[in-house]
Amino acid sequence: MKFFLFFKISSYFFVLFIINNFFRFFSQANRKMVQHTDSRVKITNELLQGIQCVKMYSWEKSFIGVIGSYRSKEMTSLKRIAYLIAGSRAYMYMVPAVVSLLSLSTYALIGGDVNPKIIFAALAAFNQVCS
C-alpha cells in the first residue's frame, strides 16, 4: 500500500510539471498577443491623428490593409490562447480519473489484493487528496 501512495504522489508531481510547462507556453502566447495588439493600436492611433492627410491622399485602403493584417495576427494569437485554456481545462478535469486508474492498475499489477473494499477506500482517499 505504501508503494501505491508513493505512485499517487509522484504522479501528482508529474502533473504539476506538465502544468508548469503549460503556463510557460500560455505566457509566451499572451506576450505575443499583446505585442500584436499594441502594434494595431499604435497604427490606429497614427491613422486617427493624421486623418486629414489620409483622406487628402486617399490612403484609406492601405491603412485598412495594414490594420487588418495586425488584427488577423492578433486573432490568431487569441485563438491559440483559447485553445491552450480549453486544453488545460480538459487536462485538469481528466487528471484525477487517469491518476486513480493508473494507480489502481499499478497496484493490481504488482500483485496487490484487488477487492471492492480496497478500491473504494483508495478512491475515497484520492478524492480527499484532490479536493
C-alpha positions in Angstrom: 0.0 0.0 0.0 3.0 2.3 0.6 4.1 1.9 -3.0 0.6 2.7 -4.1 0.6 6.0 -2.2 4.1 6.8 -3.5 2.9 6.2 -7.1 -0.1 8.5 -6.5 2.0 11.3 -5.0 4.7 11.1 -7.7 2.1 11.1 -10.4 0.7 14.4 -9.0 4.2 15.9 -9.1 4.4 14.8 -12.8 1.1 16.6 -13.3 2.5 19.8 -11.7 5.5 19.6 -14.1 3.2 19.5 -17.1 1.1 22.3 -15.7 4.2 24.4 -15.2 5.2 23.9 -18.9 1.7 24.7 -20.0 1.7 28.1 -18.2 5.1 28.9 -19.8 3.5 28.3 -23.2 0.5 30.3 -22.2 2.5 33.3 -21.0 4.6 33.3 -24.3 1.4 33.2 -26.4 -0.1 36.0 -24.2 3.0 38.1 -24.6 2.9 37.7 -28.4 -0.8 38.6 -28.5 -0.1 41.8 -26.5 2.6 42.8 -29.0 0.2 42.4 -31.9 -2.5 44.4 -30.0 0.0 47.1 -29.3 1.0 47.3 -32.9 -2.6 47.5 -34.1 -3.5 50.2 -31.6 -0.4 52.2 -32.5 -1.2 52.3 -36.2 -4.9 53.0 -35.5 -3.8 55.9 -33.3 -1.5 57.2 -36.0 -4.4 57.0 -38.5 -6.7 58.9 -36.3 -4.1 61.6 -35.6 -3.4 62.2 -39.3 -6.9 61.6 -40.7 -6.8 64.8 -42.8 -3.7 63.6 -44.6 -5.1 60.1 -45.0 -8.3 61.5 -46.6 -6.4 64.0 -48.7 -4.1 61.4 -50.3 -6.7 58.6 -50.3 -4.7 56.2 -48.2 -7.7 54.6 -46.5 -7.3 51.3 -48.3 -3.7 50.9 -47.5 -4.3 51.7 -43.8 -7.2 49.3 -43.7 -4.9 46.6 -45.1 -2.2 47.2 -42.5 -4.7 47.4 -39.6 -6.4 44.2 -40.9 -3.1 42.3 -41.0 -2.3 43.3 -37.5 -5.8 42.3 -36.4 -5.5 38.9 -38.1 -2.2 38.3 -36.3 -3.9 39.3 -33.0 -6.9 37.0 -33.7 -4.5 34.1 -34.4 -2.8 34.6 -31.1 -6.2 34.9 -29.3 -7.3 31.6 -30.8 -4.1 29.9 -29.7 -4.7 31.2 -26.2 -8.3 30.0 -26.2 -7.1 26.5 -27.4 -4.5 26.4 -24.6 -7.1 27.3 -22.0 -9.5 24.7 -23.3 -6.8 22.1 -23.3 -5.7 23.0 -19.8 -9.2 22.7 -18.5 -9.8 19.3 -20.2 -6.4 18.1 -18.9 -7.2 19.2 -15.3 -10.6 17.5 -15.3 -9.1 14.3 -16.7 -6.1 14.1 -14.4 -7.7 12.7 -11.2 -9.5 9.9 -13.0 -6.4 8.9 -15.0 -4.1 9.0 -12.0 -6.6 6.9 -10.0 -6.9 4.4 -12.8 -3.1 4.2 -13.3 -2.6 3.9 -9.5 -5.1 1.1 -9.1 -3.8 -0.7 -12.2 -0.2 -0.5 -10.9 -1.4 -1.8 -7.5 -3.1 -4.8 -9.3 0.0 -5.5 -11.5 2.4 -5.6 -8.6 0.2 -8.3 -7.0 -1.9 -6.3 -4.6 -5.2 -7.8 -3.4 -7.9 -6.0 -5.5 -11.3 -6.2 -3.9 -14.1 -3.6 -3.6 -13.1 -2.7 -0.1 -9.6 -1.6 -1.1 -10.8 0.0 -4.3 -13.5 2.2 -2.7 -11.1 3.1 0.2 -8.4 4.1 -2.3 -10.9 6.1 -4.4 -12.1 7.9 -1.2 -8.5 8.8 -0.3 -7.8 10.0 -3.8 -10.9 12.2 -3.8 -9.8 13.8 -0.5 -6.3 14.4 -1.9 -7.8 16.0 -5.0 -10.0 18.4 -3.1 
